[in-house]
Amino acid sequence: MGKHDEPGETIENRVYLFESLARAFLEQSAGALGGKSPERRARALRALADLAYVSCAVADTEHLSPKAVRKKVLSAVALAPHAREASAEDDDDAGG
């Protein structure tokens, strides 16, 4: 079994990527999560959710070219927010 085939390695990559992206986001937007505005908090949480999606997409598609990964990520951006959430639920149901 190659390094790319190990489930633990993929999860570790997801966590590492999300941690790095989230840290950079929080350095710039920490006040949004702790602020009094529910709208700002909701936008910040959506941004973190998008970063989590990107982390998973990148970690799970190491076998694809950078162009193919970009296309996958941008296809999620094109979805309406409620469609993106439904798609994530579908992925969970399918074990992915």
C-alpha positions, 0 to 999 in steps of 0.5 A: 500500500502506497503512502497516498493510499493510507486513510490516516495519511489523508486525514492527517493531511486534511487536518494539517491543511485546514490548520494552516489555512484557518490560522491565516484566516483567524490572524486577519479575522479573529474579531469576526468570530468573537464579535457581537454581530451574528451576521459577521460570525455567520460569514466567518463560520462559512469562511472556515467551512469553505477552508475545511472543504478546500483542505479536504478537496486538496488532501483527497485529490493528490492523484489529480493535477493542480488544474483538476483540483482547482476545477473541483474547488471552483465547482463548489463555489459555483453552487448555491450555499444550500446546494453546497450543504446538501452536497456535503451531506451526500458526500457524508452519506456516501462515506466520502 
